[in-house]
Amino acid sequence: MPLNNAIAALHWRELMFDSTEELLQKIRLGEDRSLELKALRFRGDKIAGPSRNDLSDEIAAIANTGDGVFLLGVDDKSKEIVGIPVGQLDTVERYVFEICEQSIRPPVIFHAFRTELPDSTGTLQPILKVEIPRSLFVHESVGGYFHRQGSSKRKMPPDYLARLFQQRSQARLIRFEEQLVPQSGMSDLSERLWLRYTTKSDEPSEIVLLKRNLLSEEESGTVRASVSGVLLCCEHPERFLPNAFIEAVRYRGIRQDSNYQTDAQKICGPLDQQIRQAMAFLKRNQTIMATKEPHRVEVPQFSERAVFEAVVNAVAHRDYSVFGSKIRFFMFDDRLEIFSPGTLPNTVTIDSIALRQATWNELITSLLAETQVAETVGDVGRSFYMEKRGDGVPIILDESEKLSGKKPVYRLIDDSELLLTIYSARPERGDED
C-alpha cells in the first residue's frame, strides 16, 4: 500500500500538542515520557542518522508505554528547531513508515503530520510530527523490548515485561475481546449497529453500552470502544484492528497460484457483514452441477449450510490478538480451505472438535447469537448467526460428507492456525453449469 494511502487509512484521533504554542512550550521544557526530539542528518538524498535500529527502539518504547510524540527536525540536546529540507519530507516519512512496518514486531501504527515551527531567528522550518498512540500489543524492536522512563528508553526487566503482556491481554489473563481499543470512543460505534444489542432504557446510551461490554472504561475514566464493540458495531473495524477481515480468493484448478486466480476480495466490515459477503463470494464462484437421471437435479459444489457454519465459526472463534493474521477463504476446483488464526481453545483437540463446545470469544459469540441472519445469506437453517448449541461442527462434517462423499478435515498448523478443508461435490454423472 502506498505510504499516503496507508496513513490516510488511519482513523482520526485526538491530536497531541496540536497547536504551535503547545509544541513550542513542550520543546522548551524538553523531552519527557511523551515527547522525543530528533534532529536528522543527511548524506546526499539519504538519511544518515538516527539509525533505523535506534529509531525503532525509541518508537517501540513509546508504543509500549503510552501515547507519545516524535518531533523530527528538532535537536534533542540544544532544543533548536533545525527543520527538515522540504524536498526530504517524503524521504523522512517513508523512513519512519519502513521502521514501524519492518523493524518492529508487531508493526506500530503511527500518525504523521507535516508542520512548520519558527527557529531561533523566527524563520519557519518544516518538521515532521509523528504521533504514536498507545498500542493494544507489546512491541519488540531490533534491540529487544523497551519502555519509556522519563525522557529515556529502558529495556524491560522480565517481571515488567510479563506484567505488560498480562495487561494487554496477550497472556490471556484478560479476554482480548473485552479490552478497550486505544484512541477509539463511543462515536466510533454506529448507533444503527449497536441498537441490535440493547433494549429501551432510561439510562444514558454510554451506560447501556458499558454494561454490554461494547464500551470499556480506562483507569482515567475515559471511555473507549471494546474490541467486541469495534468488531460488531463499527462500520469499518479494520481502521482499529487492521487484520480483522477475510481474504477470499477463487483459484482455477487445484493449486494456490496467483496466475490462476479468477476472483479475489478483501471482505471487511462488521462481523455479520463479513459472513454475508463470504457467502456471496461462495455463491458467485462455486460451480453448479446437475444429474440427468431420472430427472435434472442441481448439485452445488459445496453445501451452503456447511460453509455458512464454517465461516461463522472462523469469525466467532478466531484469535483476534494474533497480529498480522487474517481469515483466509480459498476456493479451488476440488476443495474449499478456510484458515482461521489461533489455536484451539482450552482442552479442545482436533479429535474432540465435533464433540466439545468452547471459544476464545464468549462475548462475540453471545452477540452473534443475538444477530439475525440476513435474508440475502440464503437458507442456512438458522435465524441467528449462532445458536450456541454446539452443532456447528457436526453440521459442517455431515452436510459436506453427504455432498462430496468425503469428510472435511481439520488441521492445526504450527499450533497457531486452524485449517478446515471441505471437499467439492463430484457427482458420478452430471454437467457443470
GUFIVO-392941 format. One line per 2 residues: number of its first residue (from 1); their letters; for each residue x, y, z of C-alpha. Coordinates in nm, 3 decimals. Layout:
% GUFIVO-392941
NUM> A> X:Y:Z  ...
//
This chain:
% GUFIVO-392941
1> MP> 0.000:0.000:0.000  0.141:0.343:-0.088
3> LN> 0.252:0.543:0.211  -0.003:0.823:0.170
5> NA> -0.286:0.571:0.143  -0.163:0.383:0.448
7> IA> -0.156:0.696:0.657  -0.487:0.821:0.519
9> AL> -0.644:0.489:0.618  -0.571:0.556:0.981
11> HW> -0.871:0.688:1.167  -0.898:1.038:1.309
13> RE> -0.799:1.069:1.669  -0.742:1.339:1.930
15> LM> -0.431:1.529:1.821  -0.147:1.560:2.070
17> FD> 0.020:1.901:2.123  -0.193:2.028:1.837
19> ST> -0.117:2.399:1.842  0.212:2.573:1.763
21> EE> 0.215:2.723:2.114  0.180:2.379:2.275
23> LL> 0.459:2.237:2.061  0.696:2.523:2.135
25> QK> 0.621:2.501:2.506  0.688:2.125:2.509
27> IR> 1.015:2.176:2.321  1.128:2.444:2.570
29> LG> 1.056:2.209:2.860  1.243:1.924:2.690
31> ED> 1.190:1.553:2.645  0.974:1.354:2.884
33> RS> 0.767:1.036:2.888  0.550:1.156:2.599
35> LE> 0.796:1.358:2.388  1.103:1.261:2.188
37> LK> 1.306:1.511:1.984  1.529:1.406:1.696
39> AL> 1.742:1.605:1.453  1.808:1.431:1.122
41> RF> 2.139:1.404:0.940  2.154:1.358:0.564
43> RG> 2.420:1.225:0.333  2.308:1.338:-0.010
45> DK> 1.949:1.227:-0.053  1.975:0.957:0.214
47> IA> 1.922:0.973:0.589  2.247:0.920:0.776
49> GP> 2.103:0.939:1.127  1.946:0.848:1.355
51> SR> 1.986:0.485:1.251  1.689:0.260:1.181
53> ND> 1.778:0.043:1.480  1.795:0.334:1.724
55> LS> 1.473:0.487:1.599  1.292:0.151:1.611
57> DE> 1.383:0.113:1.979  1.261:0.465:2.059
59> IA> 0.930:0.422:1.874  0.859:0.080:2.028
61> AI> 0.940:0.216:2.376  0.672:0.484:2.338
63> AN> 0.416:0.241:2.192  0.479:0.007:2.486
65> TG> 0.438:0.287:2.741  0.158:0.517:2.626
67> DG> 0.067:0.794:2.384  0.372:0.988:2.267
69> VF> 0.505:1.224:2.003  0.825:1.231:1.799
71> LL> 0.927:1.569:1.664  1.167:1.508:1.377
73> GV> 1.368:1.816:1.287  1.432:1.932:1.647
75> DD> 1.768:1.880:1.820  1.722:1.690:2.146
77> KS> 2.023:1.849:2.319  2.005:2.215:2.218
79> KE> 1.625:2.210:2.159  1.696:2.406:1.843
81> IV> 1.441:2.373:1.563  1.673:2.277:1.278
83> GI> 1.399:2.160:1.041  1.392:1.916:0.751
85> PV> 1.454:2.022:0.390  1.117:2.035:0.217
87> GQ> 1.242:1.804:-0.056  1.332:1.543:0.205
89> LD> 0.997:1.527:0.387  0.875:1.234:0.174
91> TV> 1.203:1.052:0.240  1.171:1.102:0.617
93> ER> 0.808:0.992:0.621  0.897:0.680:0.425
95> YV> 1.186:0.614:0.665  0.950:0.622:0.964
97> FE> 0.694:0.406:0.783  0.951:0.138:0.695
99> IC> 1.086:0.133:1.052  0.737:0.092:1.201
101> EQ> 0.648:-0.177:0.947  0.971:-0.372:0.909
103> SI> 1.183:-0.320:1.222  0.918:-0.358:1.494
105> RP> 0.706:-0.666:1.561  0.413:-0.639:1.553
107> PV> 0.423:-0.320:1.345  0.343:0.009:1.518
109> IF> 0.060:0.228:1.393  0.156:0.595:1.370
111> HA> 0.010:0.926:1.254  0.239:1.168:1.067
113> FR> 0.173:1.541:1.029  0.384:1.798:0.847
115> TE> 0.401:2.140:1.009  0.631:2.438:1.050
117> LP> 0.786:2.588:1.362  0.995:2.907:1.396
119> DS> 1.366:2.863:1.464  1.573:3.099:1.684
121> TG> 1.569:3.364:1.411  1.195:3.340:1.360
123> TL> 1.230:3.158:1.027  0.971:2.885:0.979
125> QP> 1.129:2.540:0.947  0.945:2.228:0.822
127> IL> 0.929:1.945:1.077  0.750:1.611:1.094
129> KV> 0.534:1.537:1.395  0.488:1.162:1.443
131> EI> 0.219:1.058:1.691  0.248:0.710:1.845
133> PR> -0.079:0.602:2.011  -0.086:0.356:2.299
135> SL> -0.096:0.010:2.149  -0.308:-0.299:2.205
137> FV> 0.008:-0.504:2.166  0.353:-0.540:2.318
139> HE> 0.617:-0.447:2.059  0.967:-0.587:2.010
141> SV> 1.217:-0.370:1.826  1.563:-0.450:1.694
143> GG> 1.724:-0.414:2.038  1.455:-0.608:2.228
145> YF> 1.164:-0.494:2.444  1.183:-0.133:2.562
147> HR> 0.963:0.102:2.762  0.991:0.469:2.843
149> QG> 1.107:0.601:3.181  1.103:0.978:3.187
151> SS> 1.288:1.101:2.881  1.480:0.777:2.823
153> KR> 1.408:0.433:2.686  1.489:0.137:2.910
155> KM> 1.499:-0.235:2.846  1.209:-0.403:3.022
157> PP> 1.305:-0.635:3.306  1.141:-0.981:3.276
159> DY> 0.884:-0.913:3.550  0.782:-0.580:3.394
161> LA> 0.752:-0.742:3.051  0.536:-1.022:3.195
163> RL> 0.303:-0.769:3.360  0.275:-0.572:3.036
165> FQ> 0.179:-0.884:2.841  -0.083:-0.957:3.105
167> QR> -0.223:-0.604:3.093  -0.251:-0.612:2.716
169> SQ> -0.421:-0.950:2.727  -0.167:-1.144:2.524
171> AR> -0.110:-1.370:2.825  -0.487:-1.437:2.818
173> LI> -0.540:-1.338:3.180  -0.794:-1.088:3.047
175> RF> -1.016:-1.162:2.749  -0.883:-0.980:2.448
177> EE> -1.233:-0.924:2.307  -1.327:-0.715:2.613
179> QL> -1.015:-0.498:2.605  -1.056:-0.131:2.523
181> VP> -0.928:-0.012:2.187  -0.688:0.284:2.222
183> QS> -0.789:0.609:2.050  -1.147:0.489:1.998
185> GM> -1.464:0.624:2.152  -1.839:0.582:2.157
187> SD> -1.867:0.798:1.844  -1.680:0.528:1.651
189> LS> -1.968:0.286:1.707  -2.269:0.305:1.477
191> ER> -2.599:0.354:1.658  -2.767:0.156:1.381
193> LW> -2.545:-0.138:1.469  -2.534:-0.121:1.849
195> LR> -2.911:-0.083:1.882  -2.929:-0.451:1.785
197> YT> -2.780:-0.543:2.121  -2.965:-0.308:2.353
199> TK> -3.318:-0.268:2.479  -3.507:0.052:2.551
201> SD> -3.371:0.208:2.866  -3.391:0.537:3.054
203> EP> -3.018:0.511:3.120  -2.772:0.706:2.903
205> SE> -2.655:0.512:2.597  -2.298:0.515:2.727
207> IV> -2.403:0.330:3.044  -2.603:0.076:2.843
209> LL> -2.306:0.006:2.615  -2.068:-0.023:2.910
211> KR> -2.298:-0.283:3.066  -2.295:-0.480:2.739
213> NL> -1.913:-0.454:2.726  -1.933:-0.277:2.391
215> LS> -1.755:0.010:2.564  -1.480:-0.011:2.824
217> EE> -1.351:0.245:3.070  -0.986:0.335:3.123
219> ES> -0.845:0.390:3.471  -0.851:0.762:3.392
221> GT> -1.227:0.745:3.332  -1.201:0.785:2.955
223> VR> -1.448:0.560:2.775  -1.326:0.363:2.474
225> AS> -1.484:0.108:2.244  -1.405:-0.254:2.330
227> VS> -1.260:-0.497:2.076  -1.602:-0.666:2.051
229> GV> -1.773:-0.329:2.015  -1.544:-0.243:1.724
231> LL> -1.589:-0.582:1.558  -1.968:-0.579:1.566
233> CC> -2.074:-0.215:1.594  -1.817:-0.020:1.392
235> EH> -1.878:0.032:1.021  -1.506:-0.009:0.948
237> PE> -1.342:-0.218:1.224  -1.028:-0.257:1.013
239> RF> -0.940:0.106:1.100  -0.863:-0.013:1.453
241> LP> -0.790:-0.385:1.401  -0.618:-0.393:1.060
243> NA> -0.630:-0.772:1.025  -0.994:-0.826:1.124
245> FI> -1.103:-0.919:0.772  -1.144:-1.219:0.542
247> EA> -0.918:-1.264:0.241  -1.125:-1.454:-0.017
249> VR> -0.973:-1.596:-0.336  -1.104:-1.827:-0.608
251> YR> -0.836:-2.026:-0.792  -0.887:-2.211:-1.117
253> GI> -0.760:-2.565:-1.071  -0.630:-2.722:-0.752
255> RQ> -0.316:-2.519:-0.676  -0.271:-2.192:-0.489
257> DS> -0.118:-1.998:-0.775  -0.184:-1.627:-0.834
259> NY> -0.154:-1.689:-1.208  -0.476:-1.892:-1.186
261> QT> -0.666:-1.652:-0.960  -1.010:-1.579:-1.106
263> DA> -1.165:-1.370:-0.828  -1.044:-1.207:-0.506
265> QK> -1.197:-0.987:-0.242  -1.085:-0.830:0.085
267> IC> -1.401:-0.876:0.294  -1.429:-0.607:0.560
269> GP> -1.693:-0.453:0.784  -1.879:-0.571:1.097
271> LD> -1.852:-0.946:1.155  -2.204:-1.029:1.037
273> QQ> -2.141:-0.832:0.718  -1.820:-1.029:0.663
275> IR> -2.016:-1.354:0.690  -2.276:-1.228:0.438
277> QA> -2.007:-1.120:0.194  -1.819:-1.451:0.228
279> MA> -2.139:-1.639:0.143  -2.197:-1.410:-0.157
281> FL> -1.839:-1.481:-0.269  -1.909:-1.855:-0.241
283> KR> -2.230:-1.833:-0.447  -2.060:-1.618:-0.708
285> NQ> -1.770:-1.857:-0.755  -1.889:-2.211:-0.695
287> TI> -1.989:-2.431:-0.986  -2.333:-2.587:-1.008
289> MA> -2.350:-2.940:-1.146  -2.660:-3.136:-1.245
291> TK> -2.755:-3.501:-1.258  -2.973:-3.602:-1.554
293> EP> -3.136:-3.925:-1.441  -3.417:-3.980:-1.360
295> HR> -3.466:-3.601:-1.380  -3.242:-3.297:-1.361
297> VE> -3.119:-3.220:-1.008  -2.880:-2.933:-0.949
299> VP> -2.588:-3.009:-0.721  -2.378:-2.720:-0.579
301> QF> -2.005:-2.759:-0.544  -2.030:-2.704:-0.168
303> SE> -2.307:-2.725:0.089  -2.400:-2.365:0.161
305> RA> -2.528:-2.463:0.505  -2.193:-2.624:0.590
307> VF> -1.990:-2.330:0.457  -2.208:-2.085:0.649
309> EA> -2.137:-2.272:0.974  -1.767:-2.286:0.889
311> VV> -1.741:-1.912:0.821  -1.940:-1.825:1.133
313> NA> -1.710:-2.045:1.340  -1.400:-1.890:1.186
315> VA> -1.522:-1.535:1.255  -1.652:-1.613:1.605
317> HR> -1.369:-1.829:1.735  -1.054:-1.686:1.573
319> DY> -0.788:-1.533:1.794  -0.809:-1.158:1.733
321> SV> -0.499:-1.092:1.944  -0.276:-1.259:1.681
323> FG> -0.136:-0.962:1.492  -0.077:-0.991:1.119
325> SK> -0.314:-1.285:1.063  -0.649:-1.279:0.889
327> IR> -0.906:-1.540:0.797  -0.830:-1.687:0.455
329> FF> -1.110:-1.830:0.241  -0.961:-2.011:-0.059
331> MF> -1.176:-2.187:-0.321  -1.038:-2.446:-0.562
333> DD> -1.196:-2.682:-0.815  -1.172:-2.972:-0.572
335> RL> -1.193:-2.812:-0.226  -1.251:-2.510:-0.005
337> EI> -0.989:-2.412:0.254  -1.065:-2.185:0.549
339> FS> -0.770:-2.072:0.761  -0.854:-1.923:1.100
341> PG> -0.586:-1.755:1.319  -0.521:-1.905:1.660
343> TL> -0.506:-2.243:1.824  -0.795:-2.443:1.969
345> PN> -0.938:-2.310:2.298  -0.900:-2.473:2.637
347> TV> -0.877:-2.854:2.616  -1.040:-2.894:2.274
349> TI> -0.842:-3.114:2.034  -0.875:-3.196:1.665
351> DS> -1.021:-3.533:1.763  -1.279:-3.382:2.001
353> IA> -1.371:-3.073:1.799  -1.706:-3.221:1.690
355> LR> -1.797:-3.310:2.048  -1.672:-3.016:2.253
357> QA> -1.800:-2.659:2.274  -1.553:-2.388:2.370
359> TW> -1.439:-2.049:2.242  -1.184:-1.778:2.299
361> NE> -1.454:-1.516:2.248  -1.753:-1.557:2.478
363> LI> -1.877:-1.202:2.421  -1.851:-1.219:2.042
365> TS> -2.038:-1.550:2.028  -2.309:-1.412:2.258
367> LL> -2.352:-1.105:2.038  -2.364:-1.313:1.719
369> AE> -2.633:-1.524:1.889  -2.839:-1.203:1.908
371> TQ> -2.773:-1.103:1.545  -3.041:-1.208:1.298
373> VA> -2.927:-1.377:0.978  -2.991:-1.154:0.678
375> ET> -3.223:-1.288:0.410  -2.952:-1.241:0.150
377> VG> -2.742:-1.512:0.317  -2.988:-1.777:0.197
379> DV> -3.149:-2.080:0.356  -2.885:-2.186:0.606
381> GR> -3.116:-2.331:0.871  -3.053:-2.054:1.123
383> SF> -3.246:-1.748:1.239  -2.942:-1.609:1.423
385> YM> -2.574:-1.633:1.332  -2.504:-1.853:1.634
387> EK> -2.732:-2.066:1.846  -2.465:-2.187:2.090
389> RG> -2.583:-2.548:2.090  -2.253:-2.686:1.972
391> DG> -2.398:-2.831:1.650  -2.195:-2.618:1.406
393> VP> -1.908:-2.863:1.353  -2.138:-3.171:1.319
395> II> -2.336:-2.982:1.052  -2.013:-2.898:0.866
397> LD> -1.899:-3.260:0.874  -2.233:-3.425:0.792
399> ES> -2.360:-3.187:0.522  -2.027:-3.182:0.341
401> EK> -1.975:-3.557:0.352  -2.328:-3.610:0.216
403> LS> -2.245:-3.395:-0.084  -1.887:-3.498:-0.163
405> GK> -1.856:-3.842:-0.009  -1.552:-3.719:0.184
407> KP> -1.549:-3.596:0.540  -1.399:-3.248:0.590
409> VY> -1.060:-3.237:0.760  -0.943:-3.010:1.041
411> RL> -0.569:-2.949:1.085  -0.379:-2.738:1.337
413> ID> -0.082:-2.567:1.170  0.216:-2.484:1.394
415> DS> -0.022:-2.457:1.689  -0.119:-2.113:1.561
417> EL> -0.372:-2.154:1.280  -0.669:-2.385:1.225
419> LL> -0.728:-2.511:0.871  -1.060:-2.661:0.764
421> TI> -1.070:-2.836:0.425  -1.415:-2.904:0.273
423> YS> -1.413:-3.120:-0.039  -1.605:-3.042:-0.354
425> AR> -1.905:-3.241:-0.476  -1.820:-3.480:-0.756
427> PE> -2.138:-3.640:-0.897  -2.067:-3.957:-1.095
429> RG> -2.271:-3.829:-1.390  -2.353:-3.467:-1.443
431> DE> -2.300:-3.144:-1.625  -2.149:-2.821:-1.497
433> D> -2.348:-2.501:-1.539
//
